[in-house]
Amino acid sequence: MSNPRFLALDSMNSLSEILQSRRANVYSGMLLATLFGYFAHAHFGKFQETREWALLLVVISETLTAGFFIFRSNPKTVSLAPSDWLVAIGGSFAPLFFRPATWGMFPPASIVIVLGTMLQIISLLSLNRSFAIVAAKREIKTSWMYHIVRHPLYASYFLLFGGYVLVHTTLANLLVYTITMGFLCVRIFREERHLALDPAYRAYMLEVRHRLVPFVF
């Protein structure tokens, strides 16, 4: 008679192998590419009407994210906690539901979109192929922006998407922003809990104390 404990362990190992496989990377990349296609089409169409350059920056921003996601390296470990997957998927795909609007609460906030995009580009270059959605360990990055705060890419999202809502203000966009930032905050702690299983990452946390804003948080 099979031991249920060993069966459960075998199932977890099999699931871990699937999640770390190249096939899983390809399928998840295809899903992201599909959602991104709708997102980019809506924003580029609005740009053709308004010639608002900030719309192109948002498309460029999400293009970079999609590109780094598709070409990311295979993980060494991946969290199997369902809650980690829910938070990661929700926080990653929610921004693709942003839509351009005809009215904005504070149109000059387009400069915030510029700053957020610049920070995102530098952070992505710092992260390179270690990009991840679900809490996973690839190569631990400690240089460039990751020498200043532990999650510079997430800091860029606060700026970028916050500026977007101020320029394209609708209840739907505000809801998407609130959901995205809520998931993002939870995601930070979930990812760090998984990565801290590695002594090297625990040492990194002691060296770089703040998560998003130097000397604040």
Order of alpha helices (4+ residues) and beta strands (2+ residues): alpha-alpha-alpha-beta-alpha-alpha-beta-alpha-alpha-alpha
